[in-house]
Amino acid sequence: MKKILVLMASLLALPVTAGEVTNPYLRASAPGAPNSAGFMVISNPTDQELALVRAEADLAKKVELHNHVNDNGVMRMRQVEKILIPAQGQVELKPGGYHVMMMGLNKQLKPGEQETLTLHFSDGSSQTLSVPVKKVQPMMQAGGHKMQHDMAGGMKKEMHKH
């Protein structure tokens, strides 16, 4: 009985896990496409701010954290050092916003497959996820504008015609 009580006490003393990931997916890639991206919702149920500081995936030569920024009317992707997740809050990594960028793919990502992605957080914790690959439309709607890649690799805003 004493062992059971000690075990229960130790289980109750476990900290709440920060960086809870829901709805993760990777964008399917066209044959020969060099890049893809990962999206998800990361929740932080703790009372301390948390940050996603790094991601790893064997399927790409380079994995970075990115965001889209408006650069004189042109939406461009920029690498960010970290993605903050507020205490008792969440952040959504989504097309047109924060995302995990995978560059130099060593294979085509096909819908229905599962790939491994490891996330590293500012509190020293990490999570390795099995993430589904999904087909994502290349065009994004943002505030009545269409966003599409320009030749420089950024995003170009065009007026949506009604």
N, CA, C and O of each residue as an XYZ file, in Angstrom:
648
protein
N       0.825     -1.198      0.000
C       0.000      0.000      0.000
C       0.870      1.263      0.000
O       0.571      2.246     -0.678
N       1.954      1.204      0.781
C       2.844      2.359      0.856
C       3.451      2.648     -0.523
O       3.569      3.810     -0.911
N       3.841      1.587     -1.277
C       4.421      1.771     -2.612
C       3.415      2.419     -3.560
O       3.783      3.255     -4.385
N       2.154      2.034     -3.441
C       1.110      2.611     -4.300
C       0.945      4.094     -4.000
O       0.804      4.901     -4.919
N       0.960      4.462     -2.717
C       0.827      5.868     -2.344
C       2.014      6.688     -2.849
O       1.837      7.809     -3.326
N       3.219      6.132     -2.746
C       4.406      6.837     -3.231
C       4.316      7.020     -4.745
O       4.635      8.095     -5.254
N       3.885      5.981     -5.473
C       3.733      6.065     -6.915
C       2.689      7.116     -7.291
O       2.915      7.915     -8.200
N       1.556      7.120     -6.602
C       0.504      8.109     -6.885
C       1.006      9.521     -6.610
O       0.726     10.432     -7.388
N       1.732      9.718     -5.531
C       2.260     11.040     -5.197
C       3.246     11.512     -6.261
O       3.244     12.685     -6.637
N       4.093     10.594     -6.750
C       5.060     10.996     -7.768
C       4.366     11.328     -9.089
O       4.807     12.233     -9.799
N       3.294     10.619     -9.432
C       2.546     10.921    -10.653
C       1.858     12.271    -10.551
O       1.806     13.021    -11.526
N       1.330     12.582     -9.373
C       0.673     13.873     -9.187
C       1.667     15.024     -9.233
O       1.288     16.152     -9.551
N       2.934     14.759     -8.920
C       3.948     15.808     -8.902
C       4.526     16.091    -10.285
O       5.304     17.032    -10.440
N       4.162     15.292    -11.298
C       4.677     15.535    -12.638
C       4.207     16.890    -13.144
O       3.042     17.246    -12.966
N       5.101     17.653    -13.774
C       4.694     18.962    -14.286
C       3.755     18.809    -15.486
O       3.765     17.793    -16.182
N       2.950     19.839    -15.703
C       2.097     19.876    -16.886
C       3.021     20.029    -18.090
O       3.945     20.842    -18.068
N       2.774     19.257    -19.126
C       3.620     19.321    -20.314
C       3.301     20.574    -21.110
O       2.152     20.817    -21.480
N       4.332     21.362    -21.366
C       4.175     22.541    -22.212
C       4.304     22.104    -23.665
O       4.812     21.020    -23.950
N       3.850     22.935    -24.566
C       3.997     22.637    -25.980
C       3.142     21.477    -26.445
O       3.643     20.557    -27.091
N       1.864     21.506    -26.127
C       0.953     20.453    -26.576
C       0.567     20.724    -28.030
O       0.035     21.788    -28.345
N       0.834     19.759    -28.916
C       0.635     19.943    -30.350
C      -0.644     19.241    -30.807
O      -0.866     18.072    -30.495
N      -1.480     19.968    -31.549
C      -2.690     19.384    -32.131
C      -2.735     19.728    -33.619
O      -2.152     20.718    -34.062
N      -3.430     18.901    -34.368
C      -3.659     19.091    -35.811
C      -2.395     19.351    -36.627
O      -2.402     20.243    -37.476
N      -1.304     18.601    -36.401
C      -0.122     18.827    -37.224
C      -0.295     18.219    -38.619
O      -0.936     17.179    -38.771
N       0.273     18.864    -39.625
C       0.325     18.284    -40.965
C       1.436     18.942    -41.762
O       1.841     20.071    -41.486
N       1.922     18.206    -42.760
C       2.923     18.713    -43.687
C       2.267     18.904    -45.040
O       1.398     18.123    -45.427
N       2.678     19.938    -45.763
C       2.138     20.192    -47.093
C       2.744     19.202    -48.084
O       3.964     19.055    -48.147
N       1.904     18.527    -48.852
C       2.379     17.627    -49.896
C       3.177     18.436    -50.911
O       2.908     19.618    -51.126
N       4.162     17.789    -51.533
C       5.006     18.490    -52.507
C       4.829     17.884    -53.889
O       4.515     16.702    -54.033
N       5.034     18.703    -54.885
C       4.996     18.236    -56.273
C       6.293     17.485    -56.565
O       7.294     17.710    -55.886
N       6.295     16.600    -57.557
C       7.535     15.904    -57.917
C       8.650     16.911    -58.217
O       8.458     17.833    -59.009
N       9.793     16.737    -57.593
C      10.941     17.611    -57.816
C      10.914     18.918    -57.050
O      11.885     19.673    -57.101
N       9.828     19.210    -56.338
C       9.752     20.458    -55.564
C      10.779     20.405    -54.432
O      10.889     19.390    -53.744
N      11.535     21.497    -54.233
C      12.594     21.461    -53.235
C      12.148     21.728    -51.799
O      12.886     21.425    -50.862
N      10.955     22.289    -51.612
C      10.552     22.741    -50.281
C       9.141     22.306    -49.908
O       8.324     21.975    -50.768
N       8.878     22.314    -48.610
C       7.539     22.098    -48.086
C       7.449     22.830    -46.753
O       8.399     23.490    -46.333
N       6.300     22.708    -46.093
C       6.110     23.388    -44.808
C       5.249     22.537    -43.890
O       4.473     21.694    -44.340
N       5.403     22.779    -42.591
C       4.626     22.091    -41.574
C       3.780     23.075    -40.803
O       4.205     24.195    -40.520
N       2.572     22.644    -40.462
C       1.603     23.495    -39.773
C       1.017     22.739    -38.592
O       1.004     21.508    -38.591
N       0.531     23.460    -37.584
C      -0.035     22.840    -36.382
C      -0.515     23.926    -35.431
O      -0.305     25.116    -35.668
N      -1.156     23.503    -34.360
C      -1.498     24.394    -33.251
C      -0.678     23.919    -32.055
O      -0.673     22.732    -31.731
N       0.016     24.855    -31.398
C       0.800     24.522    -30.211
C       0.201     25.278    -29.037
O       0.123     26.507    -29.049
N      -0.222     24.526    -28.017
C      -0.817     25.114    -26.816
C       0.196     25.090    -25.680
O       1.068     24.224    -25.618
N       0.060     26.051    -24.793
C       0.926     26.146    -23.619
C       0.033     26.280    -22.388
O      -0.394     27.387    -22.060
N      -0.259     25.170    -21.700
C      -1.141     25.225    -20.538
C      -0.451     25.691    -19.253
O      -1.081     25.735    -18.196
N       0.833     26.036    -19.335
C       1.571     26.431    -18.136
C       1.411     27.927    -17.864
O       0.800     28.654    -18.648
N       1.965     28.364    -16.751
C       1.928     29.778    -16.373
C       3.169     30.536    -16.849
O       3.343     31.709    -16.518
N       4.030     29.870    -17.623
C       5.252     30.479    -18.125
C       5.212     30.554    -19.649
O       4.769     29.618    -20.314
N       5.677     31.676    -20.195
C       5.781     31.788    -21.646
C       6.727     30.706    -22.155
O       7.699     30.358    -21.484
N       6.447     30.186    -23.324
C       7.232     29.126    -23.933
C       7.521     29.540    -25.368
O       6.807     30.371    -25.930
N       8.557     28.970    -25.963
C       8.843     29.263    -27.368
C       9.272     27.985    -28.081
O       9.990     27.152    -27.528
N       8.816     27.856    -29.312
C       9.345     26.842    -30.207
C      10.635     27.440    -30.747
O      10.613     28.500    -31.372
N      11.770     26.763    -30.510
C      13.058     27.347    -30.880
C      13.750     26.630    -32.036
O      14.682     27.171    -32.632
N      13.297     25.406    -32.359
C      13.952     24.663    -33.424
C      13.086     23.486    -33.818
O      12.290     22.991    -33.020
N      13.246     23.039    -35.061
C      12.557     21.840    -35.542
C      13.538     21.034    -36.380
O      14.457     21.587    -36.985
N      13.331     19.718    -36.408
C      14.192     18.822    -37.174
C      13.337     17.832    -37.944
O      12.289     17.396    -37.469
N      13.799     17.481    -39.144
C      13.142     16.455    -39.949
C      14.187     15.853    -40.879
O      14.882     16.580    -41.589
N      14.300     14.536    -40.876
C      15.277     13.862    -41.734
C      14.942     13.991    -43.212
O      15.786     13.708    -44.062
N      13.722     14.414    -43.532
C      13.294     14.468    -44.932
C      13.812     15.701    -45.668
O      13.583     15.838    -46.869
N      14.514     16.609    -44.961
C      15.020     17.828    -45.594
C      16.434     18.144    -45.119
O      16.831     17.787    -44.009
N      17.186     18.824    -45.989
C      18.549     19.220    -45.632
C      18.541     20.306    -44.564
O      19.430     20.362    -43.714
N      17.526     21.170    -44.617
C      17.476     22.305    -43.701
C      16.041     22.508    -43.225
O      15.107     22.459    -44.025
N      15.862     22.736    -41.920
C      14.541     22.994    -41.351
C      14.643     24.279    -40.532
O      15.494     24.395    -39.651
N      13.770     25.239    -40.829
C      13.794     26.534    -40.152
C      12.387     26.925    -39.717
O      11.395     26.407    -40.231
N      12.321     27.839    -38.770
C      11.053     28.443    -38.356
C      10.887     29.715    -39.179
O      11.816     30.516    -39.284
N       9.700     29.900    -39.767
C       9.457     31.045    -40.655
C       8.150     31.740    -40.307
O       7.283     31.187    -39.630
N       8.038     32.981    -40.796
C       6.802     33.749    -40.753
C       6.709     34.514    -42.065
O       7.714     34.697    -42.752
N       5.519     34.956    -42.413
C       5.324     35.829    -43.572
C       5.229     37.259    -43.066
O       4.554     37.530    -42.073
N       5.906     38.172    -43.749
C       5.842     39.591    -43.400
C       5.533     40.393    -44.652
O       5.900     40.001    -45.760
N       4.854     41.523    -44.467
C       4.520     42.411    -45.567
C       5.706     43.343    -45.789
O       6.033     44.153    -44.921
N       6.349     43.230    -46.945
C       7.508     44.044    -47.294
C       7.108     44.957    -48.454
O       7.236     44.584    -49.620
N       6.619     46.160    -48.121
C       6.170     47.126    -49.132
C       5.144     46.521    -50.088
O       5.264     46.662    -51.305
N       4.138     45.848    -49.532
C       3.051     45.297    -50.326
C       3.304     43.901    -50.862
O       2.417     43.308    -51.475
N       4.494     43.364    -50.644
C       4.805     42.006    -51.086
C       4.995     41.135    -49.843
O       5.800     41.447    -48.966
N       4.239     40.042    -49.790
C       4.384     39.122    -48.665
C       5.594     38.236    -48.905
O       5.697     37.567    -49.933
N       6.512     38.239    -47.939
C       7.736     37.448    -48.051
C       7.907     36.577    -46.812
O       7.506     36.940    -45.706
N       8.517     35.416    -47.036
C       8.841     34.548    -45.912
C      10.150     35.013    -45.290
O      11.097     35.373    -45.990
N      10.184     34.999    -43.973
C      11.395     35.359    -43.245
C      11.630     34.319    -42.151
O      10.691     33.864    -41.498
N      12.896     33.953    -41.963
C      13.237     33.061    -40.863
C      13.102     33.828    -39.554
O      13.450     35.007    -39.477
N      12.594     33.151    -38.522
C      12.495     33.731    -37.192
C      13.294     32.856    -36.235
O      13.438     31.651    -36.440
N      13.809     33.486    -35.190
C      14.619     32.779    -34.194
C      13.775     31.833    -33.349
O      14.229     30.759    -32.956
N      12.523     32.255    -33.072
C      11.631     31.448    -32.236
C      10.197     31.869    -32.490
O       9.927     32.937    -33.039
N       9.277     30.993    -32.074
C       7.847     31.296    -32.150
C       7.316     31.239    -30.731
O       7.298     30.175    -30.112
N       6.880     32.384    -30.211
C       6.412     32.466    -28.822
C       5.027     31.848    -28.658
O       4.146     32.016    -29.502
N       4.861     31.133    -27.557
C       3.564     30.572    -27.180
C       3.257     31.147    -25.799
O       3.916     30.777    -24.827
N       2.276     32.040    -25.688
C       2.024     32.704    -24.409
C       1.571     31.728    -23.323
O       1.005     30.676    -23.616
N       1.826     32.089    -22.082
C       1.356     31.303    -20.943
C      -0.166     31.180    -21.037
O      -0.858     32.164    -21.298
N      -0.680     29.972    -20.824
C      -2.114     29.694    -20.886
C      -2.699     30.037    -22.258
O      -3.890     30.332    -22.367
N      -1.865     30.001    -23.309
C      -2.333     30.377    -24.639
C      -1.909     29.376    -25.694
O      -1.479     28.263    -25.388
N      -2.039     29.793    -26.932
C      -1.655     28.928    -28.051
C      -1.250     29.782    -29.235
O      -1.542     30.977    -29.292
N      -0.570     29.144    -30.185
C      -0.200     29.783    -31.444
C      -0.526     28.791    -32.552
O      -0.320     27.586    -32.409
N      -1.042     29.323    -33.667
C      -1.369     28.480    -34.806
C      -0.338     28.700    -35.909
O      -0.150     29.821    -36.382
N       0.322     27.625    -36.310
C       1.213     27.661    -37.455
C       0.354     27.291    -38.650
O      -0.192     26.189    -38.708
N       0.228     28.222    -39.621
C      -0.711     28.027    -40.725
C      -0.185     28.697    -41.984
O       0.682     29.567    -41.910
N      -0.708     28.292    -43.152
C      -0.285     28.935    -44.395
C      -0.494     30.449    -44.317
O      -1.545     30.917    -43.878
N       0.511     31.204    -44.745
C       0.441     32.658    -44.695
C       0.882     33.242    -43.369
O       0.876     34.462    -43.206
N       1.267     32.396    -42.409
C       1.705     32.854    -41.095
C       2.941     32.094    -40.659
O       3.779     31.725    -41.482
N       3.050     31.863    -39.356
C       4.159     31.061    -38.851
C       4.068     29.650    -39.414
O       2.973     29.123    -39.612
N       5.227     29.038    -39.674
C       5.268     27.658    -40.149
C       6.670     27.092    -39.979
O       7.631     27.831    -39.770
N       6.771     25.781    -40.070
C       8.065     25.101    -40.076
C       8.422     24.890    -41.548
O       7.713     24.179    -42.261
N       9.506     25.498    -42.002
C       9.917     25.437    -43.406
C      10.963     24.346    -43.578
O      11.964     24.311    -42.863
N      10.719     23.455    -44.536
C      11.642     22.367    -44.833
C      12.204     22.588    -46.227
O      11.466     22.573    -47.212
N      13.523     22.795    -46.306
C      14.178     23.120    -47.565
C      15.151     22.015    -47.965
O      15.822     21.427    -47.117
N      15.217     21.743    -49.253
C      16.086     20.685    -49.741
C      15.509     19.310    -49.436
O      16.186     18.444    -48.882
N      14.237     19.123    -49.810
C      13.587     17.827    -49.569
C      14.377     16.709    -50.247
O      14.859     16.867    -51.368
N      14.503     15.583    -49.556
C      15.190     14.438    -50.160
C      14.203     13.428    -50.728
O      14.595     12.343    -51.159
N      12.911     13.790    -50.726
C      11.873     12.931    -51.304
C      10.611     13.751    -51.521
O      10.446     14.820    -50.932
N       9.734     13.254    -52.356
C       8.441     13.894    -52.559
C       7.547     13.551    -51.377
O       7.512     12.399    -50.943
N       6.822     14.534    -50.851
C       5.867     14.304    -49.766
C       4.500     14.075    -50.389
O       3.945     14.968    -51.030
N       3.960     12.880    -50.199
C       2.709     12.493    -50.845
C       1.573     12.436    -49.829
O       1.764     11.961    -48.709
N       0.377     12.924    -50.221
C      -0.783     12.876    -49.319
C      -1.013     11.456    -48.797
O      -0.904     10.477    -49.536
N      -1.331     11.372    -47.514
C      -1.613     10.087    -46.885
C      -0.409      9.479    -46.194
O      -0.567      8.587    -45.361
N       0.795      9.940    -46.520
C       1.993      9.430    -45.851
C       2.129     10.058    -44.469
O       1.474     11.052    -44.157
N       2.983      9.465    -43.651
C       3.324     10.004    -42.328
C       4.823     10.282    -42.325
O       5.608      9.467    -42.809
N       5.216     11.412    -41.790
C       6.631     11.774    -41.681
C       6.930     12.172    -40.240
O       6.033     12.555    -39.488
N       8.199     12.075    -39.870
C       8.620     12.397    -38.507
C       9.129     13.831    -38.436
O       9.923     14.261    -39.272
N       8.664     14.566    -37.427
C       9.074     15.949    -37.176
C       9.346     16.075    -35.682
O       8.520     15.674    -34.862
N      10.503     16.631    -35.328
C      10.842     16.840    -33.921
C      10.853     18.333    -33.633
O      11.492     19.108    -34.346
N      10.146     18.730    -32.590
C      10.065     20.123    -32.162
C      10.851     20.302    -30.869
O      10.773     19.464    -29.970
N      11.613     21.399    -30.773
C      12.413     21.698    -29.583
C      11.922     23.016    -28.993
O      11.738     23.999    -29.711
N      11.710     23.027    -27.674
C      11.140     24.179    -26.987
C      12.156     24.850    -26.066
O      13.172     24.258    -25.703
N      11.861     26.098    -25.695
C      12.758     26.907    -24.873
C      12.953     26.354    -23.465
O      13.927     26.708    -22.800
N      12.058     25.501    -23.000
C      12.215     24.917    -21.653
C      13.095     23.668    -21.677
O      13.239     22.991    -20.660
N      13.686     23.361    -22.842
C      14.552     22.199    -22.964
C      13.826     20.924    -23.371
O      14.467     19.904    -23.622
N      12.506     20.967    -23.438
C      11.745     19.779    -23.830
C      11.716     19.656    -25.347
O      11.951     20.626    -26.067
N      11.425     18.459    -25.815
C      11.253     18.232    -27.242
C      10.171     17.181    -27.445
O       9.892     16.373    -26.559
N       9.576     17.208    -28.621
C       8.542     16.231    -28.977
C       8.806     15.742    -30.388
O       9.033     16.533    -31.303
N       8.773     14.431    -30.550
C       8.885     13.838    -31.869
C       7.497     13.372    -32.278
O       6.861     12.584    -31.578
N       7.037     13.868    -33.419
C       5.679     13.619    -33.881
C       5.681     12.824    -35.177
O       6.585     12.968    -36.000
N       4.677     11.995    -35.353
C       4.404     11.372    -36.637
C       3.326     12.237    -37.270
O       2.200     12.288    -36.774
N       3.661     12.921    -38.370
C       2.809     13.961    -38.935
C       2.275     13.531    -40.296
O       3.048     13.099    -41.151
N       0.954     13.643    -40.512
C       0.404     13.280    -41.816
C       0.735     14.329    -42.880
O       0.865     15.519    -42.591
N       0.866     13.851    -44.109
C       1.069     14.735    -45.259
C      -0.293     14.964    -45.892
O      -1.036     14.015    -46.143
N      -0.625     16.245    -46.155
C      -1.913     16.598    -46.746
C      -1.710     17.513    -47.941
O      -0.724     18.245    -48.019
N      -2.657     17.462    -48.870
C      -2.641     18.386    -50.006
C      -3.195     19.722    -49.512
O      -4.280     19.780    -48.935
N      -2.437     20.791    -49.747
C      -2.832     22.137    -49.343
C      -2.856     22.994    -50.596
O      -1.919     22.949    -51.394
N      -3.907     23.770    -50.777
C      -4.026     24.632    -51.951
C      -2.886     25.650    -51.955
O      -2.590     26.231    -50.910
N      -2.233     25.886    -53.111
C      -1.124     26.836    -53.180
C      -1.562     28.285    -53.031
O      -0.767     29.123    -52.607
N      -2.803     28.597    -53.370
C      -3.295     29.968    -53.239
C      -3.916     30.136    -51.867
O      -4.610     29.241    -51.384
N      -3.670     31.285    -51.230
C      -4.226     31.563    -49.913
C      -5.044     32.843    -49.993
O      -4.646     33.787    -50.676
N      -6.152     32.889    -49.323
C      -6.958     34.101    -49.248
C      -6.592     34.828    -47.960
O      -6.557     34.217    -46.891
N      -6.322     36.111    -48.052
C      -5.976     36.895    -46.870
C      -6.582     38.280    -47.008
O      -6.102     39.093    -47.798
N      -7.602     38.546    -46.267
C      -8.207     39.866    -46.270
C      -8.699     40.309    -47.634
O      -8.565     41.483    -47.979
N      -9.267     39.397    -48.423
C      -9.789     39.760    -49.730
C      -8.739     39.814    -50.819
O      -9.045     40.170    -51.957
N      -7.510     39.466    -50.490
C      -6.430     39.460    -51.466
C      -5.992     38.025    -51.719
O      -6.071     37.170    -50.837
N      -5.535     37.781    -52.925
C      -4.923     36.482    -53.213
C      -3.438     36.627    -52.970
O      -2.844     37.660    -53.279
N      -2.845     35.589    -52.418
C      -1.412     35.600    -52.170
C      -0.818     34.485    -53.013
O      -1.324     33.364    -52.988
N       0.232     34.762    -53.752
C       0.892     33.716    -54.486
C       2.388     34.012    -54.527
O       2.816     35.155    -54.358
N       3.172     32.963    -54.752
C       4.616     33.121    -54.768
C       5.026     33.995    -55.937
O       4.521     33.837    -57.048
N       5.956     34.930    -55.682
C       6.533     35.688    -56.781
C       7.824     35.002    -57.213
O       8.228     34.021    -56.590
N       8.465     35.482    -58.238
C       9.654     34.825    -58.763
C      10.827     34.883    -57.793
O      11.759     34.088    -57.916
N      10.807     35.808    -56.830
C      11.894     35.923    -55.861
C      11.678     34.984    -54.674
O      12.466     34.993    -53.729
N      10.626     34.180    -54.713
C      10.398     33.231    -53.635
C       9.529     33.779    -52.523
O       9.216     33.060    -51.573
N       9.130     35.050    -52.623
C       8.250     35.626    -51.616
C       6.799     35.397    -52.002
O       6.499     34.515    -52.807
N       5.908     36.178    -51.437
C       4.504     36.079    -51.776
C       4.096     37.413    -52.376
O       4.516     38.466    -51.896
N       3.276     37.376    -53.430
C       2.811     38.577    -54.104
C       1.325     38.725    -53.839
O       0.573     37.754    -53.922
N       0.903     39.939    -53.520
C      -0.502     40.184    -53.231
C      -1.185     40.691    -54.484
O      -0.683     41.606    -55.137
N      -2.325     40.108    -54.830
C      -3.119     40.578    -55.955
C      -4.536     40.824    -55.450
O      -5.017     40.129    -54.555
N      -5.192     41.811    -56.027
C      -6.561     42.091    -55.643
C      -7.456     40.931    -56.062
O      -7.336     40.418    -57.175
N      -8.333     40.529    -55.191
C      -9.283     39.465    -55.493
C     -10.410     40.072    -56.330
O     -11.040     41.048    -55.921
N     -10.651     39.500    -57.478
C     -11.700     40.020    -58.358
C     -13.034     39.366    -58.016
O     -13.128     38.142    -57.924
N     -14.035     40.165    -57.832
C     -15.380     39.642    -57.471
C     -16.220     39.471    -58.695
O     -17.371     39.045    -58.599
